[in-house]
Amino acid sequence: MSRKEERKLFAYGPITEKDEIINVALPGGKMSEYLLTDEYETRIIDRKLGYYPDPRVLIPQTQNMDVYDDDMFVCAYPKCGTHWVWEMCQMLVKGEAAYHQKAKESCMMEFHLPEDYKDLQRPRIFNTHFTPRCLPTKIRDKKYRDVSSNWFYYNKRWAEFVSSTDQPVLILNYEDLKTNLIECLSEIGQFIGYPRDLELLKEIEDKCTVSKMREIEKRRDSGTEVSTGERISNLYRKGTFNIIIDCANKSMSFDTRFLCNQFENF
């Protein structure tokens, strides 16, 4: 059986008049159709391949999924350090500077229906680019930990959520992670309930450089049928501040360019 035939394919229902479709202009004058589901924007052609869950199924199920008191959610706008922070959280929880056996895509909420999480070891550390509206509704009623590596709070929704909830939320700036990672690691550890000594924090800092994480992704299980370790490795960019501008120039998403412009004018 070929690799393609082995993949778990998700069913994608037909587009109806009830669906909100957005046409996005791409470089070269091409257009692409995006489906907007509860603030979650997805390219239709990608979903039809079956490698991702249908967002019209995924979002309601995610909103209604059960959560535990020790669940953690790393929430970040794309290219703002999601892989980085998720890996560091895993190491802080385990108490050792050892890479997780699977990539963060194994716990990325956009790639899985909640049923896929039943065997995850607690505490579960999720990661996502979702806005608060797409997250489990129980988070709004109880206190769960959110670690938000932010880019302009990666949109106004997160700013509104942070200012209106009594849920513990830790806001991390990418620039702070780059300039003083040890201090940020200490802050994350204290926040999630796993404070660690300076020796371990330095070991985690060394293991989580861009070059080392790029290499480990090539060798470990991607954790999903959506991608391969090699492709995930290529998601790591320069790891510098000017990556924000690079993403703005190369982005295929209107929202990304818009937020980049807002960031530059901020």
C-alpha positions as CSV (number, residue, x, y, z in Angstrom):
1,M,0.0,0.0,0.0
2,S,1.4,3.4,-0.9
3,R,2.0,6.2,1.6
4,K,-0.9,8.2,0.1
5,E,-3.3,5.2,0.5
6,E,-2.2,4.8,4.1
7,R,-3.2,8.3,5.1
8,K,-6.2,8.9,7.2
9,L,-8.5,11.0,5.1
10,F,-11.2,13.2,6.5
11,A,-14.6,13.6,4.8
12,Y,-15.3,17.0,3.4
13,G,-18.9,17.9,2.8
14,P,-20.3,20.0,-0.1
15,I,-20.2,23.8,0.0
16,T,-23.7,25.2,0.4
17,E,-25.3,28.7,0.3
18,K,-25.0,28.8,4.1
19,D,-21.2,28.8,3.9
20,E,-19.2,32.0,3.9
21,I,-16.7,32.0,1.1
22,I,-13.8,34.5,0.8
23,N,-11.9,35.0,-2.5
24,V,-8.2,35.9,-1.8
25,A,-5.9,37.4,-4.4
26,L,-2.6,35.5,-4.6
27,P,0.7,36.6,-6.1
28,G,0.7,36.4,-9.9
29,G,-2.9,37.4,-10.2
30,K,-4.3,34.1,-9.1
31,M,-7.3,33.7,-6.8
32,S,-8.0,31.2,-4.0
33,E,-11.2,30.4,-2.2
34,Y,-11.3,30.3,1.6
35,L,-14.0,29.0,3.8
36,L,-14.7,31.1,6.9
37,T,-16.0,29.0,9.9
38,D,-16.4,30.8,13.2
39,E,-13.4,33.1,12.6
40,Y,-11.3,30.2,11.3
41,E,-10.2,30.8,7.7
42,T,-9.2,27.7,5.6
43,R,-8.3,27.2,2.0
44,I,-11.0,25.0,0.4
45,I,-8.7,23.2,-2.0
46,D,-6.5,21.9,0.9
47,R,-9.5,20.6,2.8
48,K,-11.0,18.8,-0.2
49,L,-7.9,16.6,-0.3
50,G,-9.0,15.1,3.0
51,Y,-5.8,15.6,4.9
52,Y,-7.4,18.1,7.3
53,P,-10.8,17.9,9.1
54,D,-13.7,19.8,7.6
55,P,-13.8,23.0,9.7
56,R,-17.6,22.9,9.8
57,V,-17.2,19.6,11.7
58,L,-13.9,20.4,13.5
59,I,-14.9,23.7,15.1
60,P,-18.1,22.6,16.8
61,Q,-16.5,19.4,18.0
62,T,-13.5,21.4,19.4
63,Q,-15.8,23.9,21.1
64,N,-17.6,21.0,22.8
65,M,-14.7,18.9,23.7
66,D,-13.9,17.9,27.3
67,V,-11.0,19.6,29.0
68,Y,-9.0,18.8,32.1
69,D,-7.8,21.1,34.9
70,D,-4.2,20.5,33.8
71,D,-4.7,21.1,30.1
72,M,-2.4,23.7,28.5
73,F,-2.9,25.6,25.3
74,V,-0.1,27.3,23.3
75,C,-1.9,29.9,21.2
76,A,0.0,31.9,18.6
77,Y,-0.4,33.6,15.2
78,P,1.5,31.7,12.5
79,K,5.3,32.2,12.4
80,C,5.4,33.5,16.0
81,G,7.1,30.7,17.7
82,T,4.4,28.0,18.1
83,H,6.8,25.1,17.6
84,W,9.4,26.7,19.8
85,V,7.2,27.4,22.8
86,W,5.3,24.1,22.6
87,E,8.6,22.2,22.6
88,M,9.9,24.2,25.6
89,C,6.6,23.5,27.5
90,Q,7.0,19.8,26.9
91,M,10.6,19.9,28.3
92,L,9.5,22.0,31.3
93,V,6.8,19.5,32.2
94,K,9.0,16.4,31.8
95,G,11.8,18.1,33.7
96,E,14.4,17.2,31.1
97,A,15.8,18.7,27.9
98,A,14.6,15.9,25.7
99,Y,12.6,16.4,22.5
100,H,9.1,15.1,22.4
101,Q,8.8,11.9,20.4
102,K,6.4,13.5,18.0
103,A,6.2,16.9,16.4
104,K,3.8,19.6,17.8
105,E,1.5,18.8,14.9
106,S,0.5,15.7,16.9
107,C,-1.3,18.1,19.3
108,M,-2.2,20.9,16.9
109,M,-5.9,21.4,17.1
110,E,-6.4,22.3,13.5
111,F,-5.2,18.9,12.4
112,H,-7.3,16.6,14.6
113,L,-10.8,15.9,15.7
114,P,-11.1,15.7,19.5
115,E,-11.4,11.9,19.4
116,D,-7.7,11.8,18.4
117,Y,-6.7,13.1,21.8
118,K,-8.2,10.3,23.9
119,D,-4.8,8.6,24.4
120,L,-2.7,11.8,25.0
121,Q,-0.8,11.6,28.2
122,R,-1.7,14.3,30.8
123,P,-1.0,17.1,31.2
124,R,-2.0,17.6,27.6
125,I,-0.2,20.4,25.9
126,F,-2.1,21.6,22.8
127,N,-1.1,24.2,20.3
128,T,-3.2,26.2,17.8
129,H,-3.6,29.3,15.7
130,F,-7.3,29.4,16.6
131,T,-8.9,32.5,18.0
132,P,-10.6,32.1,21.5
133,R,-14.0,31.6,19.8
134,C,-12.8,28.4,18.3
135,L,-11.4,26.9,21.5
136,P,-13.4,24.6,23.9
137,T,-16.2,26.6,25.5
138,K,-15.4,25.2,28.9
139,I,-12.2,27.2,28.9
140,R,-14.3,30.3,29.2
141,D,-16.0,29.0,32.4
142,K,-13.0,27.4,34.2
143,K,-9.4,28.3,34.7
144,Y,-7.1,26.6,32.2
145,R,-3.6,27.7,31.3
146,D,-3.1,29.5,28.0
147,V,0.4,30.4,26.8
148,S,0.0,33.0,24.0
149,S,3.1,33.8,21.9
150,N,1.7,37.0,20.5
151,W,1.9,39.0,17.3
152,F,-0.4,42.0,17.9
153,Y,-2.2,39.5,20.1
154,Y,-2.4,37.9,16.7
155,N,-5.7,39.7,16.3
156,K,-8.1,41.8,18.2
157,R,-10.0,38.8,19.4
158,W,-7.3,37.7,21.7
159,A,-6.9,41.2,23.1
160,E,-10.6,41.2,23.9
161,F,-10.5,37.8,25.5
162,V,-7.5,38.6,27.7
163,S,-9.0,41.8,29.0
164,S,-12.4,40.2,29.8
165,T,-11.5,36.8,31.4
166,D,-10.4,35.8,34.8
167,Q,-8.7,32.7,33.3
168,P,-4.9,32.7,33.8
169,V,-3.2,33.8,30.6
170,L,0.5,34.3,30.0
171,I,1.4,36.7,27.1
172,L,4.8,36.1,25.6
173,N,6.4,38.4,23.0
174,Y,8.6,36.8,20.4
175,E,11.1,39.6,20.8
176,D,11.4,38.8,24.6
177,L,11.9,35.1,23.8
178,K,14.7,36.0,21.4
179,T,16.5,38.4,23.7
180,N,16.1,36.7,27.1
181,L,15.0,33.2,26.7
182,I,16.1,32.0,30.1
183,E,13.9,34.6,31.9
184,C,11.0,33.6,29.7
185,L,11.5,29.9,30.3
186,S,11.5,30.6,34.1
187,E,8.3,32.6,33.7
188,I,6.6,29.9,31.7
189,G,7.7,27.2,34.2
190,Q,6.3,29.2,37.1
191,F,3.0,29.9,35.2
192,I,2.3,26.3,34.2
193,G,3.2,24.9,37.6
194,Y,6.6,23.4,36.7
195,P,9.3,25.7,37.9
196,R,12.8,24.4,37.0
197,D,16.4,25.3,38.1
198,L,18.8,27.4,36.0
199,E,20.8,24.4,34.9
200,L,17.8,22.8,33.2
201,L,16.7,26.1,31.7
202,K,20.1,26.5,30.1
203,E,19.9,22.9,28.7
204,I,16.5,23.6,27.2
205,E,17.8,26.9,25.7
206,D,20.6,24.9,24.0
207,K,18.3,22.2,22.7
208,C,15.7,24.7,21.4
209,T,17.8,26.6,19.0
210,V,16.4,27.0,15.5
211,S,19.1,24.9,13.8
212,K,18.7,22.0,16.3
213,M,14.9,22.0,16.2
214,R,15.0,22.0,12.4
215,E,17.2,18.9,12.4
216,I,15.2,17.0,15.0
217,E,12.0,17.5,12.9
218,K,13.6,15.7,10.0
219,R,14.1,12.6,12.2
220,R,10.9,12.3,14.3
221,D,7.4,11.3,13.6
222,S,5.4,14.3,12.3
223,G,2.5,13.2,14.5
224,T,0.0,13.7,11.8
225,E,-0.9,12.5,8.3
226,V,-1.0,16.1,7.1
227,S,2.7,16.4,6.7
228,T,6.1,14.8,7.0
229,G,9.0,15.6,9.3
230,E,11.0,17.0,6.4
231,R,8.2,19.4,5.5
232,I,7.8,20.4,9.1
233,S,11.5,21.1,9.3
234,N,11.1,23.5,6.4
235,L,8.6,25.5,8.5
236,Y,11.4,26.9,10.6
237,R,12.6,30.2,9.2
238,K,15.4,32.4,10.2
239,G,14.3,32.9,13.8
240,T,15.0,36.6,13.7
241,F,12.9,39.7,14.1
242,N,12.8,40.6,10.5
243,I,11.0,37.3,9.7
244,I,7.8,39.3,10.3
245,I,8.5,41.4,7.2
246,D,9.6,38.4,5.2
247,C,6.3,36.6,6.0
248,A,4.4,39.8,5.0
249,N,6.1,39.9,1.6
250,K,5.6,36.2,0.8
251,S,2.3,35.5,2.5
252,M,-0.6,34.0,0.7
253,S,-3.1,35.2,3.3
254,F,-4.7,38.5,3.3
255,D,-5.1,38.4,7.1
256,T,-1.3,37.9,7.5
257,R,-0.5,40.9,5.3
258,F,-3.1,43.0,7.1
259,L,-1.7,42.2,10.5
260,C,1.8,42.8,9.3
261,N,0.8,46.3,8.2
262,Q,-0.9,46.9,11.5
263,F,2.2,45.8,13.3
264,E,4.4,48.1,11.3
265,N,2.1,51.1,12.1
266,F,1.7,50.2,15.7
